[in-house]
Amino acid sequence: MKKVELNQNIFKIMKKIRNLAIRIASFAAPLSVFAQSGPGTAVTPPTVPTSDTEFTLNQGWARIDVFVNWVVALVGVASVVFLMYGAYLYMSSGQNEENLKKAKTSLIYGIIGAVVAVLAFSIFSFASSLVG
């Protein structure tokens, strides 16, 4: 009797550890989107021109580049969050049709967000290569 209770307690503890690990991984995984530079290379924002310097097209393009990179990263993080939330709803919905519909919608929005992020980055990279 005591051995069965001990096994059940160990199972509950292992289940809590597993759930904690899944939560930590789900919050840490989207942070990999921000890893855009290689090791040892620092991303430096463009300098703001002062009244003595002239604002050039390259400085404006650099500002737009930084802005687009941040937006793409945020959209990528949001899409990963939507995908994980949809997967969680899908796994926990059971026979509940309403939760299953919400899960499918969330998964679709997550996929659309990921596609939009990749396309936005690709289009912007192509346009910046044309401009110079």
N, CA, C and O of each residue as an XYZ file, in Angstrom:
528
protein
N       0.824     -1.188      0.000
C       0.000      0.000      0.000
C       0.871      1.256      0.000
O       0.608      2.191     -0.756
N       1.897      1.284      0.836
C       2.757      2.449      0.913
C       3.586      2.603     -0.358
O       3.875      3.721     -0.784
N       3.970      1.470     -0.965
C       4.757      1.531     -2.184
C       3.934      2.133     -3.320
O       4.467      2.885     -4.137
N       2.662      1.817     -3.381
C       1.786      2.363     -4.410
C       1.626      3.866     -4.220
O       1.672      4.623     -5.190
N       1.439      4.303     -2.975
C       1.310      5.735     -2.694
C       2.599      6.472     -3.026
O       2.566      7.587     -3.547
N       3.749      5.843     -2.721
C       5.043      6.449     -3.029
C       5.215      6.599     -4.537
O       5.690      7.632     -5.007
N       4.829      5.567     -5.300
C       4.932      5.636     -6.753
C       4.021      6.724     -7.314
O       4.386      7.411     -8.268
N       2.838      6.882     -6.723
C       1.927      7.927     -7.182
C       2.487      9.314     -6.877
O       2.358     10.232     -7.687
N       3.105      9.462     -5.711
C       3.713     10.750     -5.363
C       4.882     11.077     -6.286
O       5.038     12.218     -6.722
N       5.699     10.075     -6.579
C       6.819     10.284     -7.499
C       6.283     10.657     -8.880
O       6.839     11.535     -9.540
N       5.212     10.002     -9.324
C       4.608     10.314    -10.616
C       4.096     11.749    -10.644
O       4.261     12.438    -11.651
N       3.479     12.209     -9.566
C       2.981     13.583     -9.503
C       4.124     14.585     -9.556
O       4.023     15.614    -10.225
N       5.211     14.287     -8.854
C       6.374     15.180     -8.854
C       6.993     15.236    -10.253
O       7.345     16.312    -10.737
N       7.123     14.087    -10.891
C       7.685     14.045    -12.238
C       6.793     14.810    -13.215
O       7.292     15.481    -14.119
N       5.486     14.711    -13.036
C       4.559     15.420    -13.905
C       4.703     16.934    -13.717
O       4.645     17.688    -14.688
N       4.890     17.379    -12.464
C       5.085     18.801    -12.201
C       6.393     19.296    -12.820
O       6.438     20.387    -13.389
N       7.447     18.505    -12.711
C       8.740     18.874    -13.297
C       8.629     18.951    -14.813
O       9.168     19.870    -15.429
N       7.941     18.003    -15.412
C       7.742     18.014    -16.856
C       6.970     19.254    -17.292
O       7.339     19.904    -18.270
N       5.906     19.582    -16.574
C       5.106     20.757    -16.924
C       5.923     22.037    -16.773
O       5.804     22.949    -17.591
N       6.751     22.108    -15.730
C       7.614     23.261    -15.536
C       8.624     23.376    -16.676
O       8.867     24.473    -17.181
N       9.207     22.264    -17.081
C      10.174     22.279    -18.183
C       9.513     22.718    -19.484
O      10.114     23.457    -20.264
N       8.293     22.278    -19.724
C       7.574     22.690    -20.932
C       7.293     24.184    -20.899
O       7.435     24.860    -21.919
N       6.903     24.705    -19.760
C       6.638     26.146    -19.652
C       7.904     26.962    -19.869
O       7.882     27.974    -20.569
N       9.004     26.525    -19.274
C      10.262     27.253    -19.445
C      10.689     27.221    -20.911
O      11.113     28.240    -21.458
N      10.581     26.067    -21.542
C      10.967     25.950    -22.951
C      10.059     26.783    -23.843
O      10.521     27.367    -24.824
N       8.781     26.844    -23.517
C       7.865     27.606    -24.359
C       8.110     29.101    -24.258
O       7.839     29.831    -25.211
N       8.613     29.571    -23.131
C       8.924     30.980    -23.013
C      10.327     31.299    -23.518
O      10.586     32.434    -23.918
N      11.229     30.338    -23.510
C      12.602     30.590    -23.945
C      12.774     30.400    -25.449
O      13.650     31.030    -26.043
N      11.974     29.560    -26.077
C      12.131     29.277    -27.503
C      11.959     30.511    -28.386
O      12.743     30.680    -29.320
N      10.983     31.379    -28.146
C      10.863     32.547    -29.017
C      12.033     33.503    -28.941
O      12.221     34.307    -29.854
N      12.822     33.444    -27.890
C      13.957     34.344    -27.761
C      15.035     34.054    -28.797
O      15.882     34.909    -29.059
N      15.018     32.859    -29.393
C      16.008     32.543    -30.416
C      15.809     33.382    -31.664
O      16.715     33.470    -32.492
N      14.652     33.997    -31.819
C      14.409     34.869    -32.961
C      15.328     36.071    -32.920
O      15.699     36.602    -33.967
N      15.705     36.512    -31.717
C      16.550     37.676    -31.576
C      18.020     37.377    -31.845
O      18.834     38.300    -31.845
N      18.380     36.139    -32.069
C      19.769     35.774    -32.324
C      20.073     35.961    -33.805
O      20.201     34.983    -34.541
N      20.188     37.200    -34.241
C      20.367     37.491    -35.658
C      21.823     37.711    -36.042
O      22.164     37.616    -37.221
N      22.666     37.995    -35.103
C      24.063     38.235    -35.433
C      24.898     37.045    -34.986
O      24.529     36.318    -34.064
N      26.008     36.863    -35.644
C      26.887     35.757    -35.311
C      27.660     36.030    -34.036
O      27.579     37.126    -33.481
N      28.407     35.042    -33.568
C      29.173     35.236    -32.332
C      30.279     36.270    -32.534
O      31.010     36.240    -33.524
N      30.381     37.170    -31.586
C      31.431     38.172    -31.635
C      31.093     39.402    -32.452
O      31.880     40.347    -32.498
N      29.937     39.408    -33.097
C      29.558     40.584    -33.875
C      28.461     41.320    -33.132
O      27.453     40.728    -32.744
N      28.659     42.584    -32.941
C      27.681     43.391    -32.227
C      26.819     44.146    -33.236
O      27.322     44.653    -34.238
N      25.555     44.213    -32.968
C      24.642     44.969    -33.803
C      24.612     46.388    -33.259
O      24.163     46.621    -32.137
N      25.083     47.320    -34.046
C      25.108     48.706    -33.602
C      24.056     49.499    -34.345
O      23.981     49.433    -35.572
N      23.252     50.239    -33.629
C      22.235     51.047    -34.305
C      22.890     52.211    -35.038
O      23.979     52.642    -34.660
N      22.253     52.715    -36.063
C      22.832     53.845    -36.774
C      22.864     55.083    -35.883
O      22.029     55.251    -34.995
N      23.813     55.917    -36.131
C      23.939     57.122    -35.316
C      22.935     58.170    -35.772
O      22.603     58.264    -36.953
N      22.468     58.942    -34.825
C      21.524     60.010    -35.131
C      22.314     61.219    -35.594
O      23.232     61.654    -34.898
N      21.982     61.771    -36.747
C      22.751     62.924    -37.220
C      22.475     64.155    -36.366
O      21.353     64.382    -35.914
N      23.509     64.931    -36.160
C      23.352     66.183    -35.416
C      23.082     67.309    -36.406
O      23.006     67.080    -37.613
N      22.943     68.493    -35.903
C      22.660     69.625    -36.781
C      23.844     69.964    -37.687
O      23.672     70.612    -38.719
N      25.050     69.525    -37.299
C      26.237     69.807    -38.112
C      26.379     68.847    -39.287
O      27.014     69.182    -40.287
N      25.801     67.673    -39.175
C      25.950     66.687    -40.239
C      24.708     66.662    -41.113
O      23.616     67.053    -40.699
N      24.908     66.199    -42.314
C      23.804     66.128    -43.258
C      23.194     64.731    -43.205
O      23.919     63.739    -43.130
N      21.898     64.653    -43.244
C      21.196     63.371    -43.225
C      21.270     62.760    -44.617
O      20.796     63.356    -45.584
N      21.859     61.585    -44.721
C      22.021     60.948    -46.026
C      21.015     59.830    -46.206
O      20.363     59.398    -45.256
N      20.900     59.375    -47.426
C      19.983     58.291    -47.747
C      20.400     56.996    -47.059
O      19.549     56.205    -46.653
N      21.705     56.777    -46.925
C      22.180     55.563    -46.264
C      21.779     55.527    -44.795
O      21.448     54.466    -44.265
N      21.808     56.692    -44.131
C      21.393     56.723    -42.735
C      19.900     56.454    -42.615
O      19.473     55.752    -41.698
N      19.115     56.990    -43.507
C      17.673     56.728    -43.498
C      17.381     55.265    -43.769
O      16.514     54.668    -43.131
N      18.105     54.690    -44.715
C      17.910     53.278    -45.034
C      18.323     52.399    -43.861
O      17.701     51.367    -43.609
N      19.359     52.798    -43.150
C      19.798     52.025    -41.982
C      18.742     52.065    -40.883
O      18.506     51.060    -40.213
N      18.114     53.207    -40.697
C      17.035     53.293    -39.704
C      15.862     52.409    -40.084
O      15.298     51.713    -39.239
N      15.502     52.438    -41.336
C      14.400     51.581    -41.797
C      14.770     50.119    -41.631
O      13.931     49.301    -41.254
N      16.028     49.785    -41.913
C      16.499     48.406    -41.767
C      16.380     47.929    -40.328
O      15.912     46.818    -40.077
N      16.801     48.764    -39.380
C      16.707     48.391    -37.964
C      15.240     48.212    -37.565
O      14.890     47.255    -36.875
N      14.391     49.137    -38.003
C      12.965     49.061    -37.678
C      12.334     47.790    -38.240
O      11.594     47.101    -37.537
N      12.621     47.478    -39.495
C      12.044     46.277    -40.121
C      12.541     45.023    -39.415
O      11.770     44.086    -39.207
N      13.807     44.991    -39.049
C      14.333     43.818    -38.342
C      13.618     43.611    -37.010
O      13.300     42.478    -36.650
N      13.362     44.694    -36.276
C      12.650     44.573    -35.004
C      11.211     44.108    -35.216
O      10.719     43.247    -34.486
N      10.545     44.670    -36.203
C       9.156     44.273    -36.463
C       9.087     42.806    -36.872
O       8.215     42.071    -36.409
N       9.997     42.383    -37.732
C      10.016     40.978    -38.159
C      10.283     40.060    -36.972
O       9.679     38.994    -36.859
N      11.184     40.471    -36.092
C      11.470     39.651    -34.907
C      10.249     39.561    -34.000
O       9.939     38.484    -33.490
N       9.555     40.673    -33.793
C       8.363     40.648    -32.943
C       7.240     39.815    -33.558
O       6.539     39.093    -32.848
N       7.071     39.915    -34.867
C       6.057     39.093    -35.537
C       6.439     37.619    -35.443
O       5.572     36.762    -35.268
N       7.730     37.322    -35.557
C       8.182     35.935    -35.411
C       7.914     35.389    -34.020
O       7.466     34.252    -33.873
N       8.185     36.192    -32.997
C       7.913     35.767    -31.625
C       6.414     35.564    -31.419
O       5.995     34.579    -30.812
N       5.615     36.491    -31.921
C       4.161     36.366    -31.776
C       3.640     35.124    -32.486
O       2.748     34.450    -31.971
N       4.178     34.812    -33.650
C       3.708     33.625    -34.365
C       4.081     32.343    -33.621
O       3.302     31.390    -33.589
N       5.269     32.320    -33.026
C       5.661     31.141    -32.238
C       4.754     30.990    -31.017
O       4.357     29.879    -30.667
N       4.431     32.105    -30.377
C       3.539     32.060    -29.217
C       2.158     31.550    -29.641
O       1.575     30.708    -28.958
N       1.635     32.051    -30.755
C       0.341     31.581    -31.241
C       0.381     30.094    -31.589
O      -0.570     29.367    -31.301
N       1.465     29.640    -32.200
C       1.583     28.217    -32.530
C       1.609     27.359    -31.272
O       0.963     26.312    -31.221
N       2.344     27.793    -30.267
C       2.428     27.013    -29.034
C       1.098     27.022    -28.287
O       0.680     26.002    -27.740
N       0.437     28.176    -28.267
C      -0.872     28.263    -27.618
C      -1.887     27.382    -28.348
O      -2.672     26.679    -27.712
N      -1.870     27.419    -29.664
C      -2.774     26.576    -30.442
C      -2.500     25.097    -30.226
O      -3.429     24.295    -30.130
N      -1.231     24.740    -30.149
C      -0.882     23.337    -29.903
C      -1.354     22.898    -28.518
O      -1.848     21.783    -28.346
N      -1.197     23.780    -27.538
C      -1.661     23.465    -26.182
C      -3.177     23.287    -26.165
O      -3.686     22.332    -25.578
N      -3.897     24.206    -26.807
C      -5.360     24.083    -26.858
C      -5.782     22.820    -27.587
O      -6.733     22.148    -27.188
N      -5.068     22.501    -28.660
C      -5.417     21.310    -29.443
C      -5.218     20.044    -28.618
O      -6.042     19.130    -28.665
N      -4.121     19.993    -27.859
C      -3.852     18.796    -27.064
C      -4.788     18.680    -25.867
O      -5.119     17.573    -25.441
N      -5.216     19.820    -25.322
C      -6.044     19.770    -24.124
C      -7.536     19.889    -24.411
O      -8.337     19.910    -23.476
N      -7.928     19.969    -25.685
C      -9.343     20.176    -25.998
C     -10.187     18.927    -25.762
O     -11.358     19.028    -25.397
N      -9.610     17.779    -25.965
C     -10.377     16.543    -25.787
C     -11.529     16.480    -26.771
O     -11.310     16.548    -27.980
N     -12.745     16.352    -26.278
C     -13.930     16.271    -27.128
C     -14.654     17.610    -27.250
O     -15.709     17.682    -27.879
N     -14.110     18.658    -26.666
C     -14.747     19.962    -26.694
C     -14.530     20.612    -28.056
O     -13.408     20.984    -28.399
N     -15.598     20.748    -28.826
C     -15.501     21.276    -30.184
C     -15.129     22.762    -30.200
O     -14.442     23.216    -31.115
N     -15.573     23.515    -29.205
C     -15.277     24.946    -29.166
C     -13.779     25.189    -28.975
O     -13.186     26.028    -29.654
N     -13.177     24.451    -28.047
C     -11.730     24.583    -27.839
C     -10.944     24.085    -29.045
O      -9.891     24.634    -29.370
N     -11.447     23.053    -29.708
C     -10.782     22.540    -30.897
C     -10.810     23.579    -32.016
O      -9.828     23.740    -32.740
N     -11.924     24.278    -32.158
C     -12.027     25.324    -33.181
C     -11.085     26.491    -32.849
O     -10.425     27.025    -33.740
N     -11.019     26.889    -31.560
C     -10.096     27.942    -31.150
C      -8.647     27.529    -31.403
O      -7.824     28.347    -31.812
N      -8.343     26.255    -31.156
C      -6.982     25.761    -31.366
C      -6.607     25.819    -32.840
O      -5.508     26.255    -33.185
N      -7.508     25.385    -33.706
C      -7.223     25.410    -35.140
C      -7.039     26.842    -35.631
O      -6.156     27.114    -36.444
N      -7.868     27.753    -35.140
C      -7.751     29.161    -35.526
C      -6.410     29.735    -35.077
O      -5.752     30.452    -35.830
N      -6.013     29.418    -33.858
C      -4.742     29.915    -33.343
C      -3.566     29.343    -34.136
O      -2.604     30.056    -34.419
N      -3.638     28.074    -34.492
C      -2.575     27.465    -35.298
C      -2.489     28.120    -36.674
O      -1.396     28.377    -37.178
N      -3.641     28.388    -37.276
C      -3.651     29.020    -38.601
C      -3.048     30.420    -38.514
O      -2.246     30.804    -39.365
N      -3.435     31.190    -37.479
C      -2.878     32.532    -37.316
C      -1.372     32.485    -37.058
O      -0.632     33.347    -37.531
N      -0.930     31.497    -36.321
C       0.510     31.357    -36.078
C       1.274     31.061    -37.353
O       2.349     31.616    -37.578
N       0.729     30.195    -38.183
C       1.379     29.871    -39.465
C       1.383     31.096    -40.372
O       2.389     31.397    -41.015
N       0.246     31.805    -40.423
C       0.176     33.017    -41.247
C       1.191     34.043    -40.754
O       1.858     34.683    -41.568
N       1.323     34.214    -39.447
C       2.301     35.149    -38.896
C       3.725     34.784    -39.262
O       4.529     35.657    -39.592
N       4.044     33.497    -39.205
C       5.393     33.065    -39.571
C       5.661     33.325    -41.053
O       6.748     33.767    -41.423
N       4.673     33.051    -41.893
C       4.834     33.294    -43.337
C       4.997     34.790    -43.601
O       5.841     35.189    -44.403
N       4.199     35.613    -42.935
C       4.309     37.061    -43.113
C       5.686     37.556    -42.675
O       6.282     38.396    -43.349
N       6.190     37.050    -41.565
C       7.513     37.474    -41.083
C       8.603     37.101    -42.085
O       9.481     37.911    -42.382
N       8.547     35.886    -42.599
C       9.565     35.446    -43.554
C       9.459     36.243    -44.854
O      10.474     36.664    -45.409
N       8.232     36.449    -45.342
C       8.051     37.215    -46.571
C       8.475     38.674    -46.397
O       9.100     39.247    -47.290
N       8.145     39.270    -45.269
C       8.531     40.664    -45.043
C      10.045     40.804    -45.026
O      10.593     41.730    -45.623
N      10.714     39.897    -44.350
C      12.172     39.951    -44.311
C      12.756     39.723    -45.700
O      13.701     40.407    -46.094
N      12.204     38.766    -46.443
C      12.715     38.465    -47.782
C      12.508     39.635    -48.734
O      13.415     40.004    -49.480
N      11.310     40.220    -48.707
C      11.022     41.351    -49.599
C      11.910     42.536    -49.259
O      12.449     43.189    -50.152
N      12.064     42.813    -47.977
C      12.897     43.938    -47.575
C      14.368     43.695    -47.938
O      15.055     44.614    -48.384
N      14.845     42.474    -47.751
C      16.235     42.165    -48.118
C      16.439     42.323    -49.621
O      17.464     42.845    -50.060
N      15.469     41.872    -50.403
C      15.564     42.011    -51.851
C      15.554     43.485    -52.245
O      16.342     43.910    -53.089
N      14.659     44.266    -51.631
C      14.595     45.693    -51.961
C      15.863     46.423    -51.542
O      16.332     47.305    -52.262
N      16.417     46.074    -50.405
C      17.643     46.742    -49.969
C      18.828     46.357    -50.842
O      19.751     47.156    -51.008
N      18.825     45.154    -51.401
C      19.918     44.782    -52.302
C      19.805     45.542    -53.622
O      20.820     45.821    -54.262
N      18.596     45.877    -54.031
C      18.410     46.653    -55.257
C      18.838     48.107    -55.065
O      19.441     48.711    -55.952
N      18.516     48.659    -53.888
C      18.836     50.059    -53.629
C      20.328     50.250    -53.384
O      20.925     51.234    -53.820
N      20.903     49.311    -52.693
C      22.348     49.434    -52.499
C      22.694     49.295    -51.097
O      23.870     49.370    -50.740
